[in-house]
Amino acid sequence: MINAIIIFIFAVFIVISIKSYIKHLKGESSCCGGGSRTVKIQPSDKNRANYKYSADMVIPDIMCSNCALKISNALNAHDGIWAEKINPKAKKAHILLKAEIADEAVKDLIQQAGYSIQNYCRNEL
């Protein structure tokens, strides 16, 4: 009887592992609670000449490409902001701004997406 219970538990574990692995292969799961495919939001304007400012920042709690996509979407959804490069390995982001958007407004967008910011530095292009 005990052997049957152990075999059953082992079989359940195998089935759950296989299902999880299949989701991972399909890109449906990630470290940040994936489960559905997030569509990337493109900035309304991808002409670099239209952006007068850039900003660089460290995002210490970014863990994966899904995190980068969430942050990118949070920024690109707002006119005048382009999340040009978000590097989860370096935990850094480089964004372009069309106008002098308040630093706190950009920080708030990222915090609303669930992430924190360190070393925010805005530059004029």
N, C-alpha and C positions, 0 to 999 in steps of 0.2 A: 504494500500500500504506500509506504513512504517513497519507494522508488517511482511510483506512478506520479506522485505529487511533484517530485523533483524534476521528472521529465516534462511534466506539464508546464511548470514555471520556466524551465529552460526553453521550451518551444515558444511560449509567449514572449520571452525576451528576444528570441531570434526574429520573430515576426515584427515586433516593434522596431528592432534595429534595421531590418530590411526596409520597412516603410520610411523610416527616417533617412536612410541613405538614398532612397529613390527621390524623396523630396529635395534633398541636398543636390542631387544631380540635375534636377529640373530647375534649380535656383529658387525654390520656394521656401527655403529656410535659411536662417543666418543667425549669427550670435545675438542679434538685436531683436529677436522675436519676429522674424519674417513670417511667412505663411501665405503671403499673397505677393504677387509681382507688382512692384511700384514702378510706374511709368515716369521717366525722366522729364521734368519740365524744362524746356529750353527758354533762354532769355528772349525777350521780345526783340532785342537788337544785338546782333553779334558783330557789329562793325566796331573794332577797337578804337577807331578814330573818334567815335562819338562819346567815349568815356574820358573824363578829365582827371579822375582820381583812381587810385588803387589802394587796397588795404591788405595787409598781411596779418595773420593771427595764428596763435596756437590754440588748438582745440584738444585738450588733454584726454577727454573721455570718448574720442572717436576710436572705434575698434575695427571697423571693416568697411568694405565698399558700400554696404547697405547704409551705414551711418553717413558716409560721404554723400550718398544719393539723397538722404533725408535733408541734410544741411543744404545741399545744392538746390533742391526743390523749394525749400523754405525761402532761400534768397532769390532764386530766379523767378519766383511767382510775383515778385514786386518789380514794377517798372523802374528802370534806372539802375538795377543791380544785376551783375552777372557774376556768378560763382565760376570763375574761369578755371581754377584748379584746386581740387581738394585732395590732399594726399593722406590717406589713413595711416600709412606706415610711419610717415614723419610727423603725423598729427598736426599738420599745417594746412591753412587755406589761403588762397590768393583770390581776391575779388576785385572787380572793376565797378566804379560808380560814375554815373553821368553827372551828378551834382554833389554838392557838399551835404550829404546826408549825415545827420547827427550820428556820432559814434554809438551812442546809447541805442539808437533805433536799430542799427545793424546787430548790436549785441542782443537786443531783445528778440529779434527774429530768430537768432540761433538758439537762444535760451528757450523760446517757445517750441522749438523743434526738439528740445530735451537735452541740449548740450551746453557746456560752459566754455568761456573764452579766457585766454590769457594773452598778454603781450599784443594787444590790438594796436596796429600802427598804420595810419593813413598817410598817403603820399600824393602829391600832385604830379600828374604825368606831363 
